[in-house]
Amino acid sequence: MAHVRKANRGPSAAAENRAALVTAARELFATAGFGAPLSAVARRAGVGQGSLYRHFPDRASLALAVFDGNVTELESLAAERTTTLDDLFARIIEQTVASVAFLDLVTSADERMAAVRTRVARLLAGKLDQARREGTVRPDVTADDLLLVIAMLAGVLSSASAEARPAAAERSWALLRRSIRP
């Protein structure tokens, strides 16, 4: 699908351009992963690369903007008393099936992603404590173990086609879930 570059409207278009860039990146990250060319993001958004870099000086900045909503959604879900660790992982898997780039972000070694990892680890820790009290998770399982599970899911799903991701995610989580159960 060809995108036509809009005429430069200067600073008055900044918010619109930023929103278009986030939307374009979300779409491209979903299909091409975290490594999608930033030039393709700018083209899809209908802006020049200069506009992209004014809003997002690097890939990490763009990814953080794209996936902040995912983490916020997970935090809201985790805050619900009736949400279980399985519910939380189900939503993480749904987000990942939609875009494996989300897990790339959470599991990235880039230090700028540390805040995202910390947020995800914190919400996992809360549900992990609840699961331990309920006896549905072994007492020796840690939040770091759950982050490792997420990284393992990322590895499996990043190599699966979009069509194969749901089944691969479900099978992988079923196997990994067994490893943390009492």
C-alpha positions as a printed Julia matrix, in Angstrom:
182×3 Matrix{Float64}:
  0.0     0.0    0.0
  1.59    3.27  -1.13
  1.61    6.18   1.25
  1.79    9.7   -0.08
  3.93   12.16   1.83
  1.89   15.09   3.1
  2.89   18.7    2.47
  4.98   20.08   5.31
  2.69   21.99   7.66
  5.46   22.77  10.13
  5.06   22.61  13.91
  1.26   22.59  13.72
  1.39   19.01  12.42
  3.69   17.69  15.15
  1.06   15.88  17.23
 -0.59   14.41  14.14
  2.77   13.27  12.76
  3.75   11.68  16.07
  0.45    9.78  16.23
  0.87    8.64  12.61
  4.4     7.44  13.37
  3.28    5.45  16.42
  0.44    3.87  14.43
  2.72    3.02  11.51
  5.36    1.55  13.83
  2.74   -0.54  15.64
  1.6    -1.97  12.3
  5.11   -2.63  11.0
  6.4    -4.04  14.29
  3.43   -6.42  14.27
  4.32   -7.81  10.87
  8.08   -7.28  10.56
  9.14   -7.31  14.21
 11.21   -4.88  16.24
 13.81   -4.69  13.47
 11.41   -3.19  10.91
 13.21   -0.47   8.93
 12.56    2.97  10.39
 12.45    4.36   6.86
  9.43    2.11   6.25
  7.79    3.5    9.4
  8.24    7.05   8.13
  6.9     6.12   4.68
  3.86    4.37   6.13
  3.16    7.38   8.36
  3.44    9.69   5.35
  6.23   11.77   6.85
  9.91   12.23   6.17
 12.65   10.55   8.17
 13.54   13.92   9.64
 10.12   14.07  11.24
 10.54   10.53  12.56
 13.87   11.4   14.2
 12.57   14.68  15.64
  9.92   12.73  17.53
 11.88    9.54  18.16
 15.67    9.9   18.1
 16.14    6.12  17.97
 14.33    2.8   17.63
 14.07    2.35  21.4
 12.23    5.67  21.81
  9.75    4.68  19.13
  9.24    1.2   20.57
  8.63    2.62  24.03
  5.95    4.92  22.61
  4.34    2.08  20.66
  4.19   -0.42  23.51
  3.63    1.77  26.56
 -0.08    1.09  26.13
  0.55   -2.67  26.25
  2.33   -2.4   29.6
 -0.31   -0.01  30.97
 -2.99   -2.52  29.97
 -1.11   -5.32  31.74
 -0.74   -3.17  34.85
 -4.48   -2.47  34.87
 -5.26   -6.16  34.47
 -2.79   -7.11  37.21
 -4.34   -4.55  39.56
 -7.65   -6.42  39.46
 -7.87   -8.66  42.5
 -9.52  -11.51  40.57
 -6.86  -11.62  37.84
 -4.65  -14.69  38.08
 -1.12  -15.25  36.85
 -2.63  -17.37  34.05
 -4.94  -14.47  33.09
 -1.94  -12.16  32.96
  0.09  -14.56  30.81
 -2.91  -15.08  28.54
 -3.0   -11.34  27.86
  0.78  -11.18  27.38
  0.44  -14.0   24.86
 -2.42  -12.21  23.07
 -0.3    -9.07  22.84
  2.62  -11.13  21.56
  0.58  -12.95  18.95
 -0.49   -9.5   17.71
  3.12   -8.28  17.71
  6.2   -10.25  18.68
  8.01   -6.93  18.82
  6.39   -6.37  22.22
  8.35   -9.27  23.69
 11.46   -8.07  21.89
 11.03   -4.84  23.82
 10.47   -6.53  27.19
 13.4    -8.91  26.74
 15.8    -6.46  25.09
 19.24   -6.03  26.64
 19.06   -2.3   25.84
 19.26   -0.45  29.16
 16.62    2.04  28.04
 14.16   -0.83  28.2
 14.96   -1.44  31.87
 11.96    0.61  32.97
  9.65   -1.58  30.88
 11.2    -4.76  32.28
 10.86   -3.36  35.8
  7.18   -2.56  35.26
  6.49   -6.03  33.84
  8.52   -7.73  36.59
  6.61   -5.79  39.26
  3.2    -6.83  37.95
  4.36  -10.43  37.53
  5.72  -10.45  41.1
  2.36   -9.38  42.5
  0.49  -12.13  40.69
  3.24  -14.6   41.5
  2.75  -13.95  45.22
 -0.98  -14.53  44.78
 -0.34  -17.76  42.83
  2.02  -19.02  45.56
 -0.63  -18.37  48.23
 -3.16  -20.27  46.13
 -0.69  -23.13  45.63
 -0.77  -22.89  41.82
  2.94  -22.07  41.45
  5.98  -23.68  43.04
  7.39  -21.62  45.93
 10.84  -21.38  44.34
  9.59  -19.64  41.14
 10.69  -16.0   40.99
  9.62  -12.99  38.93
 12.96  -13.33  37.11
 11.96  -16.9   36.2
  8.73  -15.52  34.73
 10.7   -12.94  32.72
 12.77  -15.85  31.42
  9.54  -17.61  30.44
  8.56  -14.48  28.51
 11.96  -14.47  26.78
 11.48  -18.13  25.86
  8.07  -17.34  24.42
  9.63  -14.48  22.46
 12.17  -16.86  20.98
  9.51  -19.32  19.86
  7.09  -16.72  18.54
  9.64  -14.57  16.74
 10.39  -17.47  14.41
  6.74  -18.44  13.85
  4.65  -17.04  11.03
  1.74  -14.8   12.0
 -0.64  -17.66  11.2
  1.28  -20.17  13.33
  1.8   -17.84  16.33
 -1.47  -18.56  18.2
 -0.93  -22.32  18.21
  2.79  -22.0   18.96
  2.05  -19.59  21.81
 -0.58  -21.84  23.35
  1.59  -24.97  23.11
  4.68  -23.18  24.43
  2.8   -21.66  27.36
  1.22  -25.04  28.18
  4.67  -26.62  28.36
  6.23  -23.74  30.28
  3.28  -23.56  32.69
  3.94  -27.18  33.68
  7.48  -26.25  34.68
  6.32  -23.69  37.26
  3.45  -25.73  38.74
  3.85  -27.61  42.03
